[in-house]
Amino acid sequence: MHYLFLGIAILSEVVATSALKNAEGFTRLLPSLVVAVGYGAAFYFLSLALRAIPIGVAYAIWSGIGIVLISIVAYFAHGQKLDLPALLGMGLIVVGVLVIQLFSRSQAH
């Protein structure tokens, strides 16, 4: 259940971060509300996940998956192009998250 909370936190953060561009410095109401609600939900669900997942592990997963998801959203929603070094770097991030998930004993309390 705690990894579900972490997943919801990550998705909420991705939605909020994606809305930041459209909020245009918080001058547009609806995107600004999406940012506020998204980050509020993200931190709430992160706090629930941290009841069972160590903060270092949770944050590594959060940031790793978040970077990849934000880049995908930016590609489709804003036309952001990624070059080979960027894609390789993101691949390394994903590999790092997988190493933590599959091999680290730090996940247990």
N, C-alpha and C positions, 0 to 999 in steps of 0.2 A: 504493500500500500504506500510505503514511503517513497518508492521510486515513481509511483503514479503521481504523487504530490510534486516530486521534482520535475516530472515531465510537464505537468500543468504549469508549474512555475516557469519553466523554460519557454513554453509556448506563449504564455502571457507576456513574458519579457520580449520575445520576438515581435509579437503584435504591437506592443508599446513602442519599441525601438523603430519599427517600420513606420509607425504613425508620426514619429518625430519630424521626419522630413516634410510631411504634409501639414504639420502644425505650424510651420513657418514661424518659428520663434514664439510659439504660443499665441499667435495672433488670429488663429482660426479655431473656433469653439469646438466643433465636433472632433477633429483630430486631437486637439488638446485634451479633451475628455477621455478619448481612447488611451492616450499616453498615461494620464493620471490613474485611470481604472486599471489599465494593464500592469503598470508598475506596482500598484497597490496589491493586486492579485498575485503578481509574481513573488513579491516579498512575503506575503501571507503564506502561500503554498511552500515557499522555500523554508520558512520557519517550521512548518509542519514536517517537512522532509528531514530537517536537521534533528528531529527527535530521535532518529535512528541511524542517519547517515552522517559520518564525520564531516565537518565543515570543509576540510581540504579536499576530500573526495567529491563532495557535492558541488563545490565551486569549480573544480576541474571539469566535471561533467557538464555543468551549467554553461561555463564559458566555451568549452569545446563545441558542444552541440549548438549553442547559441550563435557562435561565429559562422558555422556552416549554414545554419538555417537563415540567418540574416543575409548572408551572401546570396543564397538562392532566391530569397524574396527580392533583394535589390536587383538581381539579374532580370527577373520577370516583371517586377513592378516599376522599376526605375531605369531599366536598360543598362545597368552597370555591367561592364565587361571585366572578366577576370583573365589574367594572363597565366601562362604555365607556372611561373614561380608561385603565384597566389594559390593556384589549384594544388600544387605540390605541398605547400605549407598547410593548407587545410586538410589535405590527406594525412599529413603527419599529426595534426591535431586529433583527427579521428582515430588514428592508430594509437595515440597516447591515451585517449579515453578508453579504447578497447583493452589496452594493457592494464589499466587501472581496474576495469570491470572484471577481466578474466583472471588476472594473476596477483593482484594486490591483496594482501591480508589486512590492509588498513581500513577496509570497508566495515569490518566487524568492530563493535564496541567492546 
